[in-house]
Amino acid sequence: MLKSLTALALTAAVGCSVTAAFAAPAKIDATLKPDQPGLEIPRHIYGQFSEHLGLGVYEGIWVGKDSPIPNTRGIRNDVVAALKAIKMPNVRWPGGCFADEYHWRDGIGDPAKRPVRKNNWWGGTPETNQFGTHEFFDFVEQTGSEAYLAVNVGSSNPTEMREWIEYMTSPGEDDLAKERRANGRDKPFKVPFIGIGNESWGCGGEMRPEYYADVYRRFSAFFHKGADNPAVRVASGSNADDVNWTDVVVGSAGKRMDAISLHYYTLPTANWSKKGPATNFPVDQWYSTFYQTSRMDKIISDHTAAMDKHDPKKRIALYVDEWGTWYDVEPGTNPGHLYQQNTLRDGIVAAYNFNIFHRHTDRVKMTNIAQTINVLQAMILTDKEKMALTPTYYAYKMYVPFQDATVIPLDVTAPNLQGKDGKGVLQDYPAFNVTAAKAKDGKTYIGVANTNLTEGYVLNVNLGTLKAKSVSGDVLTSDKMDAHNVPGQPEVISLAPFKGGKIKNGTLELTIPAKSVVVVKLD
């Protein structure tokens, strides 16, 4: 690793592209165990998150019915088509920090009469409430996904939560159901997931875990879970490695919850005041990014262990409902809008995390990357009518076959690389990680995320009892470590056919390029 860093530093110093010529890549043996299937990979692991933040909703999703940008009832057609192509299973809304100042009545009824509020969390931008409950569910239904709502706990009360739920879900003749019908929706909305608060330890109320547990119990008492409202009740969970929050909240209120959340963001520097740039970053931040994202594995394990103390049968799910890279905003943009470019690095971060999530499906039943469009690690970037698909988007597209697939163990030991922690100390992490599963189409898929900037690997996979004759797939890579797409300009990074696979005598050989994501199908 140190040799690689030195070579790259010299290469960068003379202004060349970040590539290196090495001898034949290391060969690493692996074993697939198709006769030992594991758990199902819930499709909801590939969920999204869209908050009222910057251009995430307004322009990103909603352009208005009179916009020259092609739309259906105000919702962008190009965005809907792109999200349908990755089979977006769910979307979390309206926040985020925004959720704990959001009052649902602001976003229903005649759009011309909806109030304009100040978005205190995100740049002070006026919130017009043109995109409210009905518009959100229109978006959910157009994309073929499901709704995950975050209700206001920090600045609201159980009555407001209950009335919003009844407005959305009641099939009866009560006044809230009648009001929904008067606003254009006869049948109830389908609301399968409801979060009771967001980051209650921070922007959602600055609560202690003991206090939040009591608040949660109070709200859940008025949740009225039942036939009309079967939603999963999601407690507001921990910030990163704060296991004590999970321990206290699950211990005190676990009987009244179906899931608890977890938030963890990947910062190259682990420094919130100077996180690092999204493009033109130094080589050491490539590796520190992947060290920081590799920590997701242990963080999930630690929270799972805390949950196991109170819930040994694993009834309560863990939802990693905010995760992804967080960099310094792009120069010249509103700091409160969290707009950042999205490069090859981000695409590999996404795949690396997918592979981690697949190993924890005993607890992890949903994740939601932050965020879908124009905010943080986005799938899509827009510039008015122009749109670009990001490397992260393409990683999601590659992993579509893993939705609702069955895990197949794949034993392999990766060599270690090193990245700096928040104190500047080099720490080991696996250079690549892998996943394998049997998909709904009956085929076996293998995914590999290689974080090594300069070196590839040859994986020799013993296929065991699997009888496969051919291999095909896609690869996401580029000569440039910060390759990215720009709205309105030709794509410079997208998927390409993977030509590095072959099968002989029951062994699959995969030649994995440096800095890449590879997903293959075995026939």
ZITA-V727134 format. One record per run of one state. SS is the DSSP state (A for helix, B for strand, O for the rest). FROM is the first residue (numbers start at 1). TO is the last residue. Records with the same first field share a line. If there is no record, write none. Layout:
# ZITA-V727134
SS = FROM-TO, FROM-TO
This chain:
# ZITA-V727134
O = 1-1, 14-25, 41-42, 50-57, 59-61, 63-70, 73-74, 86-89, 94-96, 102-103, 108-110, 114-116, 119-125, 128-132, 144-145, 152-157, 170-174, 183-192, 197-208, 222-231, 240-242, 257-258, 267-282, 295-295, 311-316, 326-334, 338-342, 359-363, 371-372, 374-379, 384-385, 390-390, 403-405, 413-415, 421-425, 431-431, 439-443, 451-456, 463-470, 477-483, 485-495, 498-500, 505-506, 513-515, 523-523
A = 2-13, 43-46, 77-85, 97-101, 104-107, 111-113, 133-143, 158-169, 175-182, 209-221, 243-256, 283-294, 296-310, 335-337, 344-358, 391-402
B = 26-40, 47-49, 58-58, 62-62, 71-72, 75-76, 90-93, 117-118, 126-127, 146-151, 193-196, 232-239, 259-266, 317-325, 343-343, 364-370, 373-373, 380-383, 386-389, 406-412, 416-420, 426-430, 432-438, 444-450, 457-462, 471-476, 484-484, 496-497, 501-504, 507-512, 516-522
